Amino acid sequence: MPDLPDPPGLPDLAARWPIPALHDVRDALLAAWDRDGYHDLTHLTEVLDRIDDLDRAGERFDRVPVVLAAWFHDAVYDALPDAEERSAQWAERALPEPPAAEVARLVRMTEHHRPFPDDRNGCVLSDADLAILAAGPGRYADYAAGVRREYAQVPDADFAAGRAAVLRDLLEGPRLFATDAGARLWEPPARANATAEIERLEA
């Protein structure tokens, strides 16, 4: 019987693991990300792509811990409290030191996406994670629908109120994106998309 083909994207993702070791950890992460909803293998791929975009745009950061943090940042995602903390603890258990502490710190930062301005690594990871807000109409609709599936147990009214509050919190600062390149690349469409989603949720 022939082997089943790899799920779409898995070979490419495996090749993007940023260190030449710990392939068992990489494979466990790929399995964890292989789920329904927005926080899936496509999201991991897109965050890695956006890190590359920021790198090409000239942002300075420590690539290995930032890329590892992307792999871990939503590795635990079950719509329960402290998912970021549990993802960070997985990184602390699975990785050597360095870079375990820095990876875990970056993962914890993604709970609120408020890196300090001089935190180059945090700014890049935060921007790469939030860049989905600047997606085109079709991808943004898929993203919003994926988030809703992850909270399928929450009544519509409660979900709409909570989701709108999350988006308003992101929009309340002077800009969504912490890096200059991220703001230049993604700020206007991200603000437009998030504002339009709030309007739909509150209609």
Secondary structure as UniProt FT lines:
FT   TURN            8..9
FT   HELIX           10..15
FT   HELIX           23..33
FT   HELIX           41..56
FT   TURN            57..58
FT   HELIX           63..72
FT   TURN            73..74
FT   TURN            81..82
FT   HELIX           83..94
FT   TURN            97..99
FT   HELIX           100..109
FT   TURN            110..113
FT   TURN            117..118
FT   HELIX           120..130
FT   HELIX           131..134
FT   HELIX           137..150
FT   TURN            151..153
FT   HELIX           156..171
FT   HELIX           180..201
//
